[in-house]
Amino acid sequence: MLEFKIGKDVLKREAKFRLLSWGTVLIMLLGGVVLLALRVSGHISDSSNLGDVVVLMIVGPAVIAIVLAPREGQRRVERKMVFALDDTRIVRRMQGHPDIEIAFSEIETLREELRWLVITTAEPRRKIAVPNDVNGYELLRAELVKHHPTSARPRIGK
């Protein structure tokens, strides 16, 4: 049985991005707090136009954090997933969740959406989404395509 999961090279890249993005949020927030403290203590005069800068340096990181936090949560979930492939099925394993198993003969649709390979069945409805940064993604995709052709993405409004 072959197993596929997100590799260490992807984790290193993500760690660099995470450090850079959250570091930027922290620096902007600290800068805004320092400017606000200087303004309140009287070290910066009332006539200076720092009000907008202070607001941007405090509200900006909050907006960035609102965007980054769900992405971080999704990436954390992806790192816990392991996909096992044998001669008859694909299984998604994740700690703390039941395994999802789809036999090749049960595949109703196999399509690529954004950065995911999505495998769905008819009844009972089951779905496995494989991120494209899983080590061996091309091999996994090729094996699934042998058993079921990829479906065209549904077009909205047509």
C-alpha positions in Angstrom: 0.0 0.0 0.0 1.5 3.4 -1.1 1.1 6.3 1.3 1.2 10.0 0.3 1.5 13.0 2.6 2.8 16.5 2.6 6.6 16.4 2.5 9.2 18.2 4.6 10.3 20.5 1.7 6.8 21.9 1.6 6.7 22.3 5.4 10.0 24.2 5.3 8.6 26.6 2.6 5.4 27.1 4.6 7.4 27.8 7.8 9.3 30.6 6.1 6.1 32.1 4.7 4.4 31.8 8.1 7.3 33.4 9.9 7.5 36.3 7.4 3.7 36.9 7.4 3.1 36.7 11.1 6.3 38.7 11.7 5.0 41.5 9.5 1.7 41.5 11.4 3.6 41.7 14.8 5.9 44.5 13.6 3.1 46.6 12.2 1.1 46.1 15.4 4.0 47.0 17.6 4.8 50.0 15.5 1.2 51.3 15.8 1.2 50.8 19.5 4.5 52.6 19.9 3.2 55.6 17.8 0.0 55.6 19.8 1.9 55.6 23.1 4.2 58.4 21.9 1.1 60.4 20.9 -0.7 59.9 24.2 2.5 60.7 26.2 2.9 64.0 24.4 6.2 63.2 22.6 4.4 63.7 19.3 2.5 66.9 18.8 -1.2 67.1 18.1 -0.5 68.9 14.8 1.2 65.9 13.2 -0.8 63.7 10.9 0.0 60.4 12.5 -3.6 59.5 13.3 -4.1 57.8 9.9 -0.8 55.9 10.2 -1.6 54.7 13.7 -5.0 53.4 12.5 -3.5 51.7 9.5 -0.7 50.1 11.7 -3.3 48.7 14.1 -6.2 47.9 11.8 -4.0 46.6 9.0 -2.5 43.7 11.0 -6.0 42.8 12.2 -7.2 42.5 8.6 -4.1 40.5 7.6 -4.5 38.2 10.6 -8.2 37.6 9.7 -7.0 36.5 6.2 -4.1 34.4 7.4 -5.7 32.6 10.3 -8.2 30.4 8.3 -5.4 29.6 5.8 -3.2 28.5 8.7 -6.0 26.3 10.0 -6.5 24.7 6.6 -2.8 24.0 6.2 -2.6 22.5 9.7 -5.4 20.1 8.7 -3.7 19.2 5.4 -0.5 18.3 7.3 -2.4 15.7 9.3 -3.8 13.9 6.2 -2.3 10.7 4.9 -3.6 9.2 1.7 -3.2 5.4 1.2 -3.5 3.8 -2.2 -3.7 0.1 -3.0 -4.9 -1.9 -6.0 -8.6 -1.3 -5.3 -9.1 1.9 -3.3 -7.9 5.2 -1.9 -8.1 5.9 1.8 -7.8 9.2 3.6 -6.5 8.9 7.1 -6.4 11.7 9.6 -5.7 11.6 13.3 -8.9 12.1 15.3 -11.2 11.5 12.3 -12.6 8.3 10.8 -11.0 7.0 7.7 -12.7 7.8 4.4 -12.4 5.0 1.9 -13.4 5.1 -1.8 -13.0 2.0 -4.0 -12.0 2.8 -7.6 -15.2 1.2 -8.8 -17.3 3.7 -6.7 -15.7 6.9 -8.1 -18.4 9.1 -9.7 -16.2 12.2 -10.4 -12.5 12.8 -10.4 -11.6 16.5 -11.0 -9.0 19.1 -10.2 -10.2 22.2 -8.5 -7.7 25.0 -7.7 -5.0 23.1 -5.8 -7.0 20.0 -5.0 -7.7 16.6 -6.7 -11.3 15.9 -5.6 -12.7 12.3 -5.7 -16.4 11.8 -5.0 -18.8 8.9 -5.0 -22.5 8.6 -5.7 -24.5 7.0 -2.9 -23.5 7.0 -0.1 -21.9 10.4 -0.8 -18.2 10.5 0.1 -15.5 12.9 -0.9 -11.7 12.9 -0.6 -9.8 16.0 -1.5 -6.0 15.6 -2.1 -3.9 18.8 -1.9 -1.5 19.1 -4.9 1.5 19.6 -2.6 1.4 16.0 -1.4 4.6 14.1 -2.2 3.9 11.8 -5.1 0.8 13.8 -6.2 1.4 13.1 -9.9 1.7 9.3 -9.3 -1.4 9.3 -7.2 -3.3 11.3 -9.9 -2.1 9.0 -12.7 -3.2 5.9 -10.7 -6.6 7.3 -10.2 -7.0 8.4 -13.8 -6.3 4.8 -14.8 -9.6 3.8 -13.1 -11.7 6.8 -13.9 -11.1 9.7 -16.3 -11.0 13.3 -14.9 -14.3 15.1 -15.2 -14.7 18.6 -16.5 -15.3 21.3 -13.9 -18.9 22.3 -13.8 -19.4 25.8 -15.3 -21.5 28.2 -13.3 -24.2 30.0 -15.3 -23.9 27.9 -18.5 
